[in-house]
Amino acid sequence: MKRPNHSRRRQHNKTFLGKIKDKSIRKLKARKEENLSVLYGLTLMGFVGWSVSIPTLIGVAIGLWLDQVLPTPFSWTLTLMLVGLVLGCINAWYWVQQESADE
């Protein structure tokens, strides 16, 4: 018969209690900043949207120009649109991580 591993269970309980503590701290902080939360959320969503759309549109504009100047068998527009989209997503992810760390 196997004996239960009490140290493993204690470690699991510590991590579980730590997660609960972190969530409760975040909820209490959100309640204190209730008036700012809606405006803050809308601002962050707008910033994320612009930080993704601007590099994508710049990629499309440069791609259209390159398609006219350099005729190639592939589309510069689609290629640079995807590059702009990826760069915009990385940029948005970076700023969201920075804002999450500040909270």
Secondary structure per residue as TSV (DSSP state, phi and psi in degrees):
chain	resnum	aa	ss	phi	psi
A	1	M	-	360.0	134.7
A	2	K	-	-84.3	140.2
A	3	R	-	-89.0	139.9
A	4	P	-	-66.5	145.0
A	5	N	-	-87.8	97.7
A	6	H	H	-69.9	-34.5
A	7	S	H	-66.5	-36.5
A	8	R	H	-66.4	-40.6
A	9	R	H	-65.7	-40.9
A	10	R	H	-62.6	-41.3
A	11	Q	H	-63.6	-41.9
A	12	H	H	-62.4	-43.0
A	13	N	H	-63.5	-38.1
A	14	K	H	-64.5	-44.3
A	15	T	H	-68.1	-37.4
A	16	F	H	-64.8	-45.5
A	17	L	H	-66.0	-33.9
A	18	G	H	-64.6	-40.3
A	19	K	H	-64.8	-41.5
A	20	I	H	-63.8	-42.3
A	21	K	H	-61.8	-44.5
A	22	D	H	-62.0	-43.0
A	23	K	H	-65.7	-40.4
A	24	S	H	-67.6	-36.4
A	25	I	H	-63.9	-43.4
A	26	R	H	-62.7	-40.0
A	27	K	H	-66.6	-41.5
A	28	L	H	-64.1	-40.3
A	29	K	H	-65.4	-40.8
A	30	A	H	-64.1	-35.7
A	31	R	H	-68.4	-35.9
A	32	K	H	-66.2	-36.9
A	33	E	T	-101.2	34.1
A	34	E	H	-60.3	-40.7
A	35	N	H	-66.7	-31.8
A	36	L	H	-86.7	-16.2
A	37	S	H	-65.1	-39.8
A	38	V	H	-69.1	-49.2
A	39	L	H	-63.8	-41.1
A	40	Y	H	-62.3	-43.6
A	41	G	H	-64.1	-42.9
A	42	L	H	-65.1	-39.6
A	43	T	H	-63.8	-44.4
A	44	L	H	-65.4	-39.9
A	45	M	H	-64.0	-40.9
A	46	G	H	-64.1	-41.9
A	47	F	H	-64.3	-41.9
A	48	V	H	-64.1	-41.8
A	49	G	H	-61.9	-46.4
A	50	W	H	-68.6	-36.7
A	51	S	H	-69.7	-18.8
A	52	V	H	-92.1	-41.7
A	53	S	H	-74.5	-36.4
A	54	I	H	-63.0	-51.3
A	55	P	H	-61.4	-33.0
A	56	T	H	-65.1	-45.5
A	57	L	H	-67.4	-35.6
A	58	I	H	-64.2	-42.0
A	59	G	H	-61.1	-40.4
A	60	V	H	-65.0	-44.5
A	61	A	H	-62.6	-46.1
A	62	I	H	-65.9	-38.1
A	63	G	H	-63.6	-42.1
A	64	L	H	-61.8	-42.4
A	65	W	H	-64.5	-44.4
A	66	L	H	-65.1	-34.8
A	67	D	H	-64.1	-32.1
A	68	Q	H	-78.7	-37.0
A	69	V	H	-82.8	-43.8
A	70	L	S	-117.1	93.8
A	71	P	-	-68.6	120.7
A	72	T	-	-131.4	163.7
A	73	P	S	-71.4	-12.9
A	74	F	S	-114.2	167.3
A	75	S	-	-94.8	117.0
A	76	W	H	-66.6	-32.7
A	77	T	H	-61.1	-50.2
A	78	L	H	-66.0	-40.4
A	79	T	H	-62.2	-50.6
A	80	L	H	-73.5	-24.7
A	81	M	H	-64.5	-45.2
A	82	L	H	-64.7	-40.2
A	83	V	H	-62.1	-44.9
A	84	G	H	-62.7	-39.6
A	85	L	H	-63.8	-45.2
A	86	V	H	-63.5	-46.0
A	87	L	H	-62.5	-39.5
A	88	G	H	-64.6	-40.4
A	89	C	H	-66.1	-40.2
A	90	I	H	-64.1	-42.6
A	91	N	H	-61.6	-46.2
A	92	A	H	-63.7	-42.9
A	93	W	H	-60.6	-41.9
A	94	Y	H	-60.6	-47.5
A	95	W	H	-69.6	-35.4
A	96	V	H	-65.5	-39.8
A	97	Q	H	-63.6	-39.9
A	98	Q	H	-63.8	-42.7
A	99	E	H	-67.9	-36.3
A	100	S	H	-68.2	-35.4
A	101	A	H	-70.3	-30.5
A	102	D	H	-72.5	-24.3
A	103	E	-	-75.8	360.0
